[in-house]
């Protein structure tokens, strides 16, 4: 569904006719007077109301649906336009992308438009057919394969495409005899000389399907023919393989129902260890079991199951638009949807069909299960499945604007929705814990795995809450049995994501129900301790609020203080800031007292000229802070922060100090006033300048910003030692000039020290400039 009028004229992005025209109006604002599709359904022509001279054409793409005589795949989703393909690229990331693939001009110019597209089972090859012939595309090598003889190409009028392992099957219409036939070509060569088999058909087929080496062809009104394909010899250019078809089953079904739109084999669901081969069988000992059932989707949307042995048909559901058979469709051990028989999509959304736990896996009773978690966004249209990723791939359209056109541009945007959590919940509901664990282990490396586990636990816990609310007055007589919530926690506990998943679900639910969650997941303090020991401090911090709710504020404050110290040791200052704010909120407010500790004394001159052993030691700085009604844990927070600030200042870790102050909102001004003669003291100017220059790496922008930040704070407390050092490193001559003009003794000491050390030669130009300015200032004052 698409609406042309996306935004109003009041928006600056509204598509309007060019500004030089007299009237501005949004296209299609007044509606349409007439619409018409083109012959092949690629374009929709519309005539605007009250503007018969204006015809607008909209281009469309088609999905490769599992209908009719063209096959589909679960490894590759393709949308095709009249002259190009749009391929959904999943790769190994969560983000899906669409690749625009232009067809060779030499082919599409003679055989426009594209009529049929089919992808091979592994998704690595595409077969594309226009009005005549066909071409193949190797996605891995990015190479097209075409007919070398144009005459042979023109003799093919493709009515449908299928992939049979490494063989492409073409349903061809022979114009001269008005008949239909199947042509079998190897994917490595398109030529009459490489044709493996030619099979004449009775008439035009309605639907076709293939599963391993079995081929299904259905004619009107409802005649089903099943063929077994046997390949003799190696399928390679160096050999001459021979392909034979033998009829294994014919059914003629009399029914008053509408004609089939699609039919697909339902393979018998064997254990995983009975993995079958992907190519056509070439030896008798590898014969596959013939499928005994198939799904039928009729034109009216009715979905039914056909027993190929006795012709009995069981109606399953109705109003279905698409369906995907999942069982037995992927032979890799990483198939995540093997436990699902099939999925369908209709007006009810996505439906999952699980096999019955009884002897007959396709028993009608307890077969269909609607899963509300699979409901798609109404603007996302499902294209297919990625079994090895456990996701359903869909497409939506987003709108963009271009300066070269007055109309909005509609771009297809692929979307992915995981179904892993639905499968795991289904297995746990049936007490298949080992199967659920294996399935989860198969997908543990997928990018969306953690999200799936979180969604699984959330939906199970939410259902648990709802069931408790609906049965409050019922006696709890099943406490001895393991609940689904406990099974889910037991499953997720096998994976390191467990601690993140549990606390994430807790944060998404009402705190009144946390006790129920953690009775199954484990005590919150124990989960915190496990995260703390593994140094997963960010996850551990999330448990603090849970502990406060379940264990009380005193316990949460104790754990928060431990975590605060650990995060400071690891320089996780943003996380430390969150812990500080939590602790201060849970305690009483306090107001630190600020004192002016600016002291100008002769000792400061000795900072430049004399070694520290010849200077008189300063008095002990006051380190105590007065609080108004301070609580014990608030005092602990203050002590921890001051200790860490002293540690950073003593080691001259100034970049970390700036990050610490910004992350925790630590009062650096108050600290500098207290520690002027303590940890913040610089014993010797020359050595201090060299050390701080090495620590800060002034060549980087961030280091200069950190130095500016510290200089501003040092100026606010008139900490001259640090002002001189930082202003020198930053070459802030105006700050030095303002300081020295009021204290010429300080300037002389600074000048002597800078001139005496060869390491400071880079600052001589700044010193000469300062000397000139200060001399001029002295002359002005004397005059």
C-alpha positions in Angstrom: 0.0 0.0 0.0 1.3 3.4 -0.9 -0.1 6.9 -0.3 1.3 9.5 -2.7 0.3 12.5 -0.6 2.8 11.9 2.2 3.1 15.4 3.7 1.2 18.7 3.4 2.0 21.9 1.6 3.1 23.5 4.9 6.2 21.4 5.0 9.4 22.6 3.3 9.9 19.1 2.0 6.5 18.9 0.3 6.9 17.9 -3.4 5.5 20.8 -5.4 5.6 21.9 -9.0 8.7 24.0 -9.8 8.6 27.5 -8.2 8.6 29.4 -11.4 5.1 28.2 -12.2 2.1 30.3 -11.2 0.4 27.7 -9.1 2.0 25.4 -6.5 0.2 22.3 -5.7 1.1 18.9 -4.4 0.9 16.1 -7.1 -2.2 13.9 -6.8 -3.7 16.3 -4.1 -7.0 16.2 -5.8 -7.0 12.4 -6.3 -7.1 10.5 -9.6 -9.7 10.3 -12.3 -8.3 7.1 -13.9 -5.7 4.4 -13.1 -4.4 1.6 -15.3 -1.7 -1.2 -15.0 0.6 -2.0 -17.9 0.6 -5.4 -19.5 3.2 -6.9 -17.2 2.3 -5.2 -13.9 5.5 -3.1 -13.6 3.9 0.3 -14.1 0.8 2.0 -12.8 -0.5 4.9 -14.8 -2.6 7.6 -13.1 -4.4 10.7 -14.4 -4.9 13.5 -11.9 -8.3 14.7 -11.2 -9.1 17.9 -13.1 -5.8 17.6 -15.1 -6.3 15.2 -18.0 -3.1 16.4 -19.7 -1.0 15.1 -16.8 -0.2 11.3 -16.7 1.9 10.0 -13.9 3.6 6.6 -14.1 4.7 4.7 -11.0 7.3 1.9 -11.2 6.9 -1.3 -9.2 8.9 -4.3 -8.3 7.7 -7.9 -7.8 8.6 -10.4 -5.1 9.7 -13.9 -6.0 6.8 -15.6 -4.4 6.4 -19.3 -4.1 3.5 -19.5 -6.6 2.8 -21.0 -10.0 5.6 -22.7 -11.9 8.6 -20.7 -10.6 10.4 -21.9 -7.5 11.7 -20.0 -4.5 14.5 -20.3 -2.0 15.1 -19.5 1.6 18.7 -18.4 1.3 18.1 -15.5 -1.0 15.3 -12.9 -1.2 14.9 -11.1 -4.6 12.6 -8.3 -5.9 12.7 -7.9 -9.6 11.7 -5.0 -11.8 11.3 -4.8 -15.6 15.0 -4.5 -16.2 16.8 -5.2 -12.9 17.0 -7.3 -9.8 17.0 -6.1 -6.2 18.8 -8.6 -4.0 18.5 -8.6 -0.2 22.0 -9.0 1.3 22.0 -10.4 4.8 25.7 -11.2 5.2 26.7 -11.7 8.9 25.3 -8.5 10.4 22.0 -7.5 11.7 21.6 -4.8 9.0 20.1 -5.9 5.7 21.0 -4.2 2.5 19.5 -4.2 -1.0 21.8 -4.7 -4.0 20.7 -3.3 -7.3 21.7 -5.7 -10.1 21.3 -4.5 -13.6 20.8 -7.2 -16.3 23.1 -7.3 -19.3 22.0 -4.8 -21.9 22.6 -7.3 -24.7 20.0 -9.6 -23.2 17.3 -7.3 -21.7 17.2 -5.0 -24.7 16.1 -7.9 -26.9 14.0 -9.8 -24.3 12.4 -7.0 -22.2 10.8 -7.3 -19.6 11.9 -9.7 -16.8 9.2 -12.3 -16.4 10.6 -15.0 -14.2 13.3 -15.2 -11.5 14.4 -18.1 -9.4 17.3 -18.5 -6.9 19.2 -21.7 -6.4 18.8 -23.6 -3.1 22.0 -22.2 -1.7 21.2 -18.7 -2.9 24.4 -18.4 -4.9 22.9 -18.6 -8.4 20.0 -16.7 -10.0 18.1 -17.7 -13.1 16.4 -14.9 -15.0 14.1 -15.2 -18.0 12.6 -12.5 -20.2 10.4 -12.9 -23.3 12.9 -15.4 -24.7 15.8 -17.4 -23.4 17.3 -17.2 -19.9 20.5 -16.0 -18.3 22.3 -17.2 -15.1 24.1 -15.1 -12.5 26.8 -16.3 -10.2 26.5 -14.1 -7.1 29.9 -15.2 -5.7 31.9 -14.5 -8.8 29.6 -11.6 -10.0 29.4 -13.1 -13.5 26.6 -13.6 -16.0 26.2 -16.7 -18.1 24.2 -16.5 -21.4 23.4 -18.6 -24.4 26.2 -18.4 -26.9 23.8 -19.1 -29.8 21.2 -16.4 -30.1 19.0 -18.8 -32.2 18.8 -21.2 -29.3 17.9 -18.4 -27.0 15.0 -17.2 -29.2 13.6 -20.7 -29.3 12.9 -20.6 -25.5 9.7 -18.9 -24.2 10.1 -19.5 -20.5 6.9 -20.1 -18.5 8.6 -20.9 -15.2 11.9 -21.7 -13.6 13.0 -24.2 -11.0 16.4 -25.2 -9.5 17.1 -28.9 -9.1 20.4 -28.9 -7.2 22.9 -27.6 -9.7 20.5 -27.9 -12.6 18.1 -25.2 -13.8 14.7 -26.5 -15.0 12.9 -24.4 -17.6 9.2 -24.8 -18.4 9.3 -23.9 -22.1 6.4 -23.1 -24.5 7.0 -24.4 -28.0 5.2 -22.0 -30.3 5.4 -24.1 -33.4 3.5 -27.1 -31.9 1.6 -25.2 -29.1 3.0 -27.6 -26.5 5.0 -27.3 -23.3 8.1 -29.1 -22.2 10.7 -29.1 -19.4 14.3 -28.4 -20.3 17.1 -29.4 -17.9 20.4 -27.3 -18.2 23.5 -27.6 -16.0 24.3 -24.2 -14.4 27.9 -24.3 -15.9 26.7 -24.2 -19.6 23.7 -22.8 -21.4 23.7 -24.6 -24.8 21.8 -27.2 -26.7 24.9 -29.5 -26.5 24.7 -29.5 -22.7 21.0 -30.1 -22.4 20.6 -32.9 -19.9 16.9 -33.8 -20.7 13.8 -32.7 -22.5 10.5 -33.8 -21.1 7.2 -33.3 -22.9 4.3 -32.1 -20.8 0.7 -33.0 -21.3 -0.4 -29.4 -21.3 0.4 -26.1 -19.6 1.2 -26.7 -15.9 -0.6 -24.8 -13.2 2.0 -25.2 -10.5 5.3 -27.0 -10.1 7.6 -27.8 -7.2 10.8 -29.6 -6.5 12.2 -31.3 -3.4 15.7 -32.9 -3.7 15.3 -35.4 -6.6 11.4 -35.3 -6.8 9.5 -33.1 -9.2 5.9 -32.2 -8.9 3.8 -31.0 -11.9 0.1 -30.2 -11.6 -2.3 -29.7 -14.6 -5.8 -28.4 -14.8 -8.3 -29.2 -13.4 -6.3 -31.0 -10.7 -4.0 -33.7 -12.0 -0.9 -34.2 -10.0 2.2 -36.0 -11.5 5.3 -36.7 -9.5 8.6 -37.6 -11.2 11.8 -39.0 -9.8 15.0 -37.5 -11.3 18.0 -39.8 -11.6 21.4 -38.5 -12.7 24.0 -40.8 -14.0 27.6 -39.6 -14.3 29.4 -36.6 -12.8 27.8 -33.2 -13.4 30.8 -31.3 -14.7 31.9 -29.9 -18.1 34.5 -32.7 -18.4 32.0 -35.5 -18.3 28.7 -36.4 -20.2 26.1 -36.9 -17.5 22.7 -38.4 -18.3 19.5 -37.4 -16.6 16.3 -39.5 -16.7 12.8 -38.9 -15.4 10.5 -41.6 -14.1 6.9 -41.2 -13.1 6.4 -42.4 -9.5 2.9 -41.1 -8.8 -0.2 -39.8 -10.7 -3.3 -38.4 -9.0 -6.5 -37.1 -10.5 -8.5 -35.3 -7.9 -12.1 -34.3 -8.4 -13.0 -31.3 -6.4 -15.2 -28.2 -6.6 -12.6 -26.0 -4.8 -10.8 -23.2 -6.6 -7.6 -24.0 -8.5 -4.2 -24.3 -6.7 -2.0 -21.2 -6.8 0.9 -23.0 -5.2 1.9 -26.5 -4.1 4.9 -27.6 -2.1 6.2 -30.9 -0.9 6.2 -31.6 2.8 9.2 -33.9 3.5 9.0 -36.3 6.4 10.7 -34.8 9.4 13.7 -36.9 10.1 16.2 -36.5 13.0 19.0 -34.0 12.3 21.6 -36.7 12.0 19.8 -38.1 8.9 21.1 -35.1 6.9 20.6 -35.7 3.1 22.8 -34.5 0.3 22.2 -31.3 -1.7 22.9 -32.5 -5.2 21.0 -35.0 -7.4 21.6 -38.6 -6.3 24.0 -40.6 -8.5 24.0 -43.9 -6.6 21.2 -46.2 -5.5 22.3 -46.3 -1.8 21.5 -42.6 -1.4 17.9 -42.6 -2.6 15.8 -40.2 -0.6 12.4 -40.9 0.8 9.6 -39.8 -1.5 7.4 -37.1 0.1 4.0 -38.4 1.0 2.3 -35.0 1.5 2.2 -31.6 0.0 0.7 -28.2 1.0 -1.8 -26.6 -1.3 -2.6 -22.8 -1.5 -5.7 -22.2 -3.6 -6.6 -19.0 -5.4 -9.1 -18.1 -2.7 -6.5 -18.2 0.0 -7.4 -21.6 1.4 -4.5 -23.6 2.8 -4.8 -27.4 2.9 -2.7 -30.5 3.4 -2.8 -33.2 0.6 -2.0 -36.8 1.3 -0.3 -38.1 -1.8 -1.0 -41.7 -0.9 -4.7 -41.7 -0.8 -5.6 -38.2 -2.2 -7.2 -37.1 1.1 -7.2 -33.4 1.6 -7.4 -31.7 5.0 -8.3 -28.0 5.1 -6.0 -26.1 7.6 -6.8 -22.5 7.4 -8.0 -19.8 5.1 -7.3 -16.2 4.0 -3.6 -17.1 3.4 -1.5 -15.1 0.9 1.9 -16.7 1.3 3.4 -19.7 3.0 6.9 -21.1 3.4 7.7 -24.8 4.0 10.6 -24.9 6.5 11.0 -28.5 7.6 13.7 -30.3 5.6 14.4 -27.3 3.4 17.9 -26.7 4.8 20.4 -29.5 5.0 22.9 -27.6 7.0 23.1 -28.4 10.7 22.7 -24.7 11.5 19.1 -24.7 10.4 17.3 -22.9 13.2 13.7 -23.5 12.0 13.8 -27.2 11.6 11.3 -27.6 14.4 8.7 -25.7 12.4 6.7 -27.3 9.7 5.8 -24.2 7.9 4.8 -20.5 8.3 2.0 -18.7 6.5 1.0 -15.0 6.1 -2.4 -13.6 5.6 -4.7 -11.0 7.1 -4.1 -12.5 10.6 -0.4 -11.9 10.2 2.3 -14.5 10.5 1.3 -18.0 11.7 3.6 -20.7 12.8 2.7 -24.4 12.3 4.5 -26.8 14.6 4.5 -30.5 14.2 2.3 -32.5 16.5 4.0 -34.3 19.4 2.2 -37.5 18.6 2.9 -40.3 16.3 1.6 -38.4 13.3 3.4 -35.1 13.2 0.8 -33.6 10.9 -2.2 -34.5 13.0 -4.8 -31.7 12.9 -5.3 -31.6 16.7 -2.9 -29.1 18.4 -1.1 -28.4 15.2 -1.7 -24.8 14.4 -0.2 -22.3 16.9 -0.7 -18.6 16.4 2.2 -16.7 17.8 1.4 -13.1 18.6 5.1 -12.3 18.9 5.4 -12.8 15.1 3.1 -9.9 14.2 4.8 -7.8 11.6 4.6 -4.1 11.2 1.7 -3.4 8.9 4.0 -1.6 6.5 6.4 -4.6 6.3 5.7 -7.2 3.7 7.4 -10.6 4.3 9.6 -11.9 1.5 10.9 -15.1 2.9 13.0 -16.8 5.5 16.7 -17.2 6.4 16.7 -20.6 8.1 20.3 -20.4 9.2 19.7 -17.0 10.9 16.3 -17.8 12.2 14.7 -14.6 10.9 11.9 -13.6 8.6 12.9 -11.1 6.0 10.4 -8.4 4.9 10.5 -5.2 2.9 9.0 -1.8 3.6 9.3 1.4 1.6 10.7 4.7 2.8 10.3 8.0 1.1 13.0 10.4 -0.1 13.1 13.6 -2.1 15.3 14.6 -5.0 15.9 18.1 -6.4 15.5 16.8 -10.0 11.9 15.7 -9.5 8.8 17.1 -7.9 7.6 13.7 -6.8 8.7 11.7 -3.7 11.0 8.7 -4.4 10.0 5.4 -2.8 13.0 3.2 -1.8 12.5 -0.4 -0.7 14.0 -1.0 2.7 14.6 -4.6 4.0 13.6 -5.5 7.5 14.4 -8.6 9.6 12.4 -10.1 12.4 13.8 -13.0 14.4 11.6 -16.1 15.3 14.2 -17.8 17.5 12.4 -16.8 20.7 9.2 -18.3 19.4 10.8 -21.6 18.6 12.6 -21.8 21.9 9.4 -21.1 23.8 7.5 -23.7 21.8 10.2 -26.4 22.7 10.2 -25.4 26.3 6.4 -25.6 26.4 6.7 -29.2 25.2 9.4 -29.9 27.7 12.0 -30.4 25.0 14.8 -28.8 27.0 17.7 -30.6 25.2 16.3 -29.6 21.8 15.9 -26.0 22.9 19.4 -25.9 24.3 20.8 -27.3 21.0 18.8 -24.8 19.0 20.1 -21.9 21.2 23.7 -23.1 20.9 23.4 -23.2 17.1 22.4 -19.6 17.1 24.7 -18.3 19.9 27.0 -16.7 17.4 24.3 -14.8 15.6 24.2 -11.0 16.1 20.6 -11.0 17.4 21.1 -13.8 19.9 21.1 -11.7 23.0 18.0 -9.9 21.9 16.2 -13.2 21.2 17.0 -14.5 24.7 15.7 -11.2 26.2 12.5 -11.3 24.2 12.0 -14.9 25.1 12.3 -14.3 28.9 10.2 -11.1 28.6 7.3 -12.8 26.8 7.4 -15.8 29.2 7.5 -13.6 32.2 4.8 -11.3 30.9 2.5 -14.4 30.3 3.3 -15.6 33.8 2.2 -12.2 35.3 -1.0 -12.3 33.2 -1.8 -15.8 34.3 -1.2 -14.9 38.0 -3.5 -11.9 37.6 -6.3 -14.0 36.1 -6.1 -16.8 38.7 -5.4 -14.9 41.9 -8.2 -16.8 43.7 -7.1 -20.2 42.6 -5.0 -22.5 44.8 -1.4 -22.9 43.9 -1.5 -26.7 43.5 1.2 -27.0 40.9 4.1 -25.4 42.9 6.0 -28.7 42.8 6.2 -28.6 39.0 8.8 -26.6 37.1 7.1 -23.6 35.5 7.8 -22.3 32.0 9.6 -19.3 33.6 11.9 -21.5 35.5 12.6 -23.6 32.4 13.4 -20.4 30.5 15.8 -19.2 33.1 17.5 -22.6 33.2 18.0 -22.5 29.5 19.4 -19.0 29.3 21.7 -19.7 32.3 23.8 -21.8 30.0 24.9 -18.6 28.2 27.0 -15.7 29.4 24.3 -13.3 28.3 22.1 -14.5 31.2 23.0 -11.7 33.6 22.4 -9.0 31.0 19.1 -10.6 29.9 17.7 -11.0 33.3 18.3 -7.4 34.4 17.2 -6.0 31.1 13.8 -7.8 31.4 13.5 -6.6 35.0 14.0 -3.0 33.8 11.2 -3.5 31.3 8.7 -4.8 33.8 6.9 -3.4 36.8 9.0 -3.5 40.0 6.0 -5.0 41.8 6.7 -8.3 40.0 10.5 -8.5 40.4 10.2 -10.9 43.3 8.5 -13.4 41.0 11.2 -13.0 38.3 14.1 -13.3 40.6 12.6 -16.3 42.5 13.1 -18.1 39.2 16.3 -16.3 37.9 18.2 -16.3 41.2 18.8 -13.9 44.1 19.6 -10.4 42.9 22.6 -10.1 45.2 24.1 -13.3 43.9 23.7 -12.3 40.3 25.3 -9.0 41.2 28.2 -10.7 42.9 28.8 -13.0 39.9 28.9 -9.9 37.5 31.2 -8.2 40.0 33.7 -11.1 40.1 33.7 -11.3 36.3 34.3 -7.5 36.1 31.1 -6.9 34.2 30.6 -3.7 36.1 28.0 -2.1 33.7 25.8 -5.1 34.1 26.4 -5.2 37.9 25.3 -1.6 38.1 21.9 -2.4 36.6 21.3 -4.8 39.5 21.6 -2.0 42.1 18.0 -0.7 41.7 16.7 -4.3 41.8 18.7 -4.9 45.0 17.3 -1.7 46.5 13.8 -2.9 45.7 14.1 -6.5 46.9 16.8 -6.3 49.6 16.4 -2.8 51.0 18.4 0.5 50.6 21.1 -0.4 53.1 22.1 -3.5 51.1 22.0 -1.6 47.8 24.2 1.2 49.2 26.8 -1.3 50.3 27.0 -3.0 46.9 27.0 0.4 45.2 29.9 1.6 47.3 31.9 -1.5 46.3 31.0 -1.0 42.7 31.9 2.7 42.8 35.4 1.9 44.0 35.9 -0.8 41.3 34.7 1.5 38.5 37.0 4.2 39.6 39.9 1.7 39.6 39.0 0.8 36.0 38.5 4.5 35.0 34.9 3.9 34.1 34.0 7.5 35.1 30.6 7.8 33.4 29.4 4.6 35.2 31.0 5.9 38.4 29.0 9.1 38.0 25.7 7.2 37.8 26.6 5.3 41.0 27.5 8.6 42.8 24.1 10.1 41.8 22.3 7.0 43.0 24.1 7.1 46.4 23.5 10.7 46.9 19.8 10.4 46.0 19.5 7.6 48.5 21.2 9.6 51.3 20.7 13.1 52.6 21.7 16.2 50.8 24.8 18.0 51.9 26.5 21.3 51.2 30.3 21.3 51.2 31.9 24.4 52.7 34.3 26.3 50.5 37.2 28.2 52.0 39.5 30.6 50.3 42.9 29.0 50.7 44.9 31.3 48.4 48.1 32.0 50.1 50.9 34.0 48.5 54.1 33.4 50.4 57.9 33.5 49.8 57.7 29.7 49.7 56.3 29.9 46.2 59.6 31.5 44.9 61.5 28.5 46.2 59.2 26.4 44.0 61.3 27.7 41.1 64.7 28.2 42.5 65.4 25.7 45.3 65.2 21.9 45.6 62.4 20.6 47.8 64.9 19.5 50.6 65.8 23.2 51.3 62.2 24.4 51.5 60.2 24.6 54.6 57.5 21.9 54.7 53.9 23.4 54.6 51.4 22.8 57.4 49.1 19.9 57.1 46.2 20.7 54.8 42.7 20.3 56.2 41.1 17.3 54.6 38.0 17.1 56.6 34.7 18.3 55.1 31.7 19.6 57.1 28.4 18.2 56.2 24.9 19.2 57.2 23.4 16.1 58.7 25.7 13.9 56.7 25.0 10.2 56.6 27.6 7.5 56.8 27.4 6.3 53.2 27.5 9.9 51.8 30.6 10.4 53.8 32.0 7.2 52.3 31.2 8.5 48.8 33.0 11.7 49.5 36.0 9.8 50.9 36.2 7.5 47.9 36.1 10.3 45.4 38.7 12.4 47.3 41.0 9.4 47.6 40.7 8.7 43.9 41.3 12.4 43.0 44.4 12.4 45.2 45.6 9.2 43.5 45.2 10.8 40.1 46.8 14.1 41.1 49.7 12.5 42.8 50.5 10.6 39.7 49.8 13.6 37.5 47.2 11.6 35.5 45.6 14.8 34.4 43.5 13.5 31.5 42.0 10.9 33.7 41.4 13.6 36.4 39.4 15.7 33.9 37.4 12.7 32.8 36.8 11.8 36.5 35.6 15.3 37.4 33.3 15.5 34.4 31.9 12.0 34.9 31.3 12.2 38.6 30.7 16.0 39.0 33.4 16.0 41.6 34.0 19.4 43.2 37.5 20.1 41.9 37.7 23.6 43.2 37.0 22.5 46.8 39.5 19.7 46.4 42.2 22.1 45.2 41.6 24.4 48.0 42.0 21.6 50.5 45.0 19.9 48.8 47.0 23.0 47.9 49.8 21.8 50.1 49.0 18.1 49.9 48.5 15.8 46.9 48.0 18.8 44.5 51.4 20.3 45.3 54.1 20.7 42.7 57.5 20.3 44.4 59.7 21.6 41.5 58.7 23.7 38.5 61.2 22.4 36.0 60.6 18.7 36.8 56.8 19.3 37.0 56.7 21.0 33.6 58.6 18.1 32.0 56.4 15.5 33.7 53.1 17.1 32.9 54.2 17.8 29.3 54.8 14.0 28.9 51.5 13.1 30.6 49.3 15.4 28.6 50.7 14.9 25.1 49.9 18.5 24.0 49.9 17.6 20.3 46.4 16.2 20.5 43.3 18.3 20.6 41.7 16.4 23.5 44.9 16.9 25.7 44.8 20.7 25.0 41.1 20.8 26.0 41.9 18.9 29.2 44.7 21.4 29.9 42.3 24.3 29.3 39.8 22.8 31.7 42.3 22.4 34.4 43.8 25.9 33.8 40.3 27.4 34.3 39.9 25.6 37.7 43.5 26.6 38.8 42.8 30.2 38.0 39.5 30.1 40.1 41.5 29.1 43.2 44.6 31.2 42.3 46.9 28.1 42.3 49.9 29.9 40.9 52.2 26.9 40.5 49.7 25.1 38.3 48.7 28.2 36.5 52.3 28.8 35.4 52.8 25.2 34.3 49.5 24.9 32.3 49.7 28.3 30.8 53.3 27.5 29.6 52.2 24.3 28.0 49.3 25.9 26.3 51.5 28.9 25.4 48.9 31.2 26.9 51.1 34.2 27.1 48.2 36.5 28.1 47.6 34.5 31.2 51.3 34.5 32.2 51.6 38.3 31.5 48.6 39.0 33.7 50.2 36.9 36.5 53.8 38.2 36.2 52.9 41.9 35.8 51.8 41.9 39.4 54.7 39.8 40.7 58.0 40.7 39.0 59.9 38.5 41.5 57.9 35.5 40.2 58.7 36.5 36.6 62.5 36.7 37.3 62.4 33.2 38.9 60.4 31.8 36.0 62.7 33.4 33.4 65.9 32.1 35.1 64.5 28.6 35.3 63.3 28.5 31.7 66.6 29.9 30.3 68.6 27.4 32.4 67.0 24.2 31.1 67.8 23.3 27.5 64.6 21.2 27.4 62.5 24.4 27.5 64.2 26.0 24.4 60.9 25.7 22.4 59.4 28.3 24.8 62.2 31.0 24.4 60.2 32.9 21.8 57.3 33.2 24.2 59.7 34.2 27.0 61.2 37.0 24.8 57.7 38.2 23.9 56.8 38.2 27.6 60.0 40.1 28.5 59.2 42.8 26.0 55.6 43.2 27.2 56.6 43.3 30.9 59.4 45.8 30.2 57.0 48.0 28.4 54.5 47.7 31.2 57.1 48.7 33.8 58.2 51.7 31.7 54.6 52.8 31.4 54.0 52.5 35.2 57.3 54.4 36.0 56.4 57.2 33.6 
